[in-house]
Amino acid sequence: MNERILKRFWAVCRECGISKEDAYARVFAEFGTEHISSLRDSEALYVSDGFLGKRPPKPKTYGKMITDKQIWLINKLAAELGWHDNPERLSGFIRKYTGCDNITWITARQASAIIEGLKKLCERV
């Protein structure tokens, strides 16, 4: 990766208040690598732009991110479980199964697994 891009990446993290651990978790969730320096320039820019609230198209070689419909369904199922008054409950569930703290950082495949897990919990209640 270009050194200038790497410096920009960490500058954006500082600007947005993103911790080092959260930055690494986001990179792992997006591209499946534990090393930020192993990202291509376009991948590093994609992640840092995401921290800034921009949503550029993701480099095509990787899986899709969670959709708005999946987020809605996850929140609906969490409400059915009575978790709407305690958002940490849902965050903990997502963190346990994906390793990500933020729901918008998980892939569509991970979101599907979360949805199925929540459905099974709803059946038990």
Long-range contacts (C-beta under 8 A, 24 or more apart in sequence): 1-36, 1-37, 1-38, 1-39, 1-40, 1-41, 1-44, 2-41, 5-41, 5-44, 5-45, 6-36, 6-37, 6-44, 8-44, 8-45, 8-48, 9-36, 9-44, 9-47, 9-48, 12-48, 12-51, 12-52, 13-48, 13-51, 15-52, 16-51, 16-52, 18-51, 22-101, 22-102, 23-47, 25-99, 25-100, 25-101, 25-105, 26-50, 26-51, 26-100, 26-102, 26-105, 28-99, 29-98, 29-99, 29-100, 29-105, 29-106, 29-107, 29-110, 30-58, 30-62, 30-65, 30-105, 30-107, 31-62, 32-62, 63-107, 63-108, 63-109, 64-107, 64-108, 65-104, 65-105, 65-106, 65-107, 65-108, 66-103, 66-104, 66-106, 66-107, 66-108, 66-110, 66-111, 67-108, 67-111, 70-108, 70-111, 70-112, 70-115, 71-103, 71-104, 71-111, 73-115, 74-103, 74-111, 74-114, 74-115, 74-118, 77-115, 77-118, 77-119, 77-121, 77-122, 78-118, 80-122, 80-125, 81-118, 81-121, 81-122, 81-125, 93-117, 93-118
